[in-house]
Amino acid sequence: MKTRLLLQLRALHRFSASEPSLPSEQQVRAFEQRHRLMLPPIYRAFIMELGYLNPGGLELLRLSCPQCPDLDLETLLHKARRRGLPNELLPFVHHDGQHYCFDLGTPEPEHGVVFWHPDGEAGMDTWQDFEQWVEFCWLPLARA
């Protein structure tokens, strides 16, 4: 990911005393194996190097965080699937009952990003990949 974007995200992040630890390579691999998928490389590197930043009030879901069910990807993934989230979508941010998701049906390795609405509609808001989503969605929200 562009260094410029990373520096901007870090500058806008609200650090707290209870920052979650960075996921290890082993934790990421275990998640990928459990779900039979490969996380997009840019996103994978991002969470392993910077963790779960929250500029703009949007927090990345955590691969494993049973003590924080509102941010635990495993928990939210199962709930969203029961609400109709298609199998080709993998949420990475939960916001007001809606999800920013990787569209695993788009070209690898980076996959596109869509904003999934609880009424089952996806694709209204789309981005080419995680990096474009950060630049055109997350950063503007964080600056507002």
Secondary structure as UniProt FT lines:
FT   HELIX           3..12
FT   TURN            17..18
FT   HELIX           25..35
FT   HELIX           41..49
FT   HELIX           55..57
FT   TURN            66..67
FT   TURN            69..71
FT   HELIX           73..82
FT   TURN            83..84
FT   TURN            87..88
FT   STRAND          89..95
FT   TURN            96..97
FT   STRAND          98..103
FT   TURN            104..105
FT   TURN            108..110
FT   STRAND          112..116
FT   TURN            118..119
FT   STRAND          126..127
FT   HELIX           130..133
FT   HELIX           134..138
FT   HELIX           139..143
//
